[in-house]
Amino acid sequence: MVVRPESIRLGAGDLRATVRRSTFLGPLVEYELAMDYHVVLAIDPDWMGHGLHQEGEEVACSLHPDQAYAMPPGEPIEVAPEDPDAITPEPPE
């Protein structure tokens, strides 16, 4: 299953996770969460409303089913395919 990090909502829900790492990024916080046997990333833009979660803290999470994509069975994707429409930034000089 593939989920965008900003689709995971922290603070309420039936899913439980343990915060493994938190990275303050100004207007948002990125969390690395241990959930069952998986590690997922979550981005929390509303951290000022409920505060920061600490490493080792158990948090409730939610995810709307429409925001998850089930990958077809087969070989795992190790590298995302290149997006032909993506703009490649010029390296700094």
VENCOR-V12544 format. One record per residue. N is the residue number from 1. PHI is phi in degrees with one decimal (none if undefined). Layout:
n	phi
N	PHI
N	PHI
This chain:
n	phi
1	none
2	-118.3
3	-137.6
4	-72.7
5	-55.6
6	-77.6
7	-83.5
8	-85.7
9	-101.8
10	-98.5
11	108.6
12	-153.7
13	133.2
14	-89.4
15	-84.2
16	-121.6
17	-145.9
18	-112.9
19	-71.7
20	-94.4
21	-156.4
22	-130.8
23	-127.1
24	-77.6
25	-122.3
26	79.2
27	-75.3
28	-148.0
29	-124.3
30	-100.2
31	-115.4
32	-101.4
33	-115.2
34	-93.4
35	-131.0
36	55.5
37	-104.7
38	-123.7
39	-116.2
40	-126.8
41	-99.8
42	-132.1
43	-113.3
44	-114.4
45	-81.6
46	-104.8
47	-61.9
48	-68.8
49	-74.2
50	-132.0
51	89.6
52	-86.2
53	-92.7
54	-94.2
55	-58.8
56	90.2
57	-76.3
58	-87.2
59	-126.7
60	-86.1
61	-135.9
62	-140.8
63	-152.0
64	-73.3
65	-56.2
66	-69.8
67	-99.1
68	-120.7
69	-125.8
70	-82.9
71	-76.0
72	-66.7
73	-64.1
74	139.8
75	-67.8
76	-68.1
77	-84.7
78	-87.3
79	-131.9
80	-64.9
81	-63.8
82	-68.1
83	-86.7
84	-66.3
85	-93.9
86	-70.9
87	-96.4
88	-89.9
89	-68.4
90	-72.6
91	-67.7
92	-65.8
93	-92.4
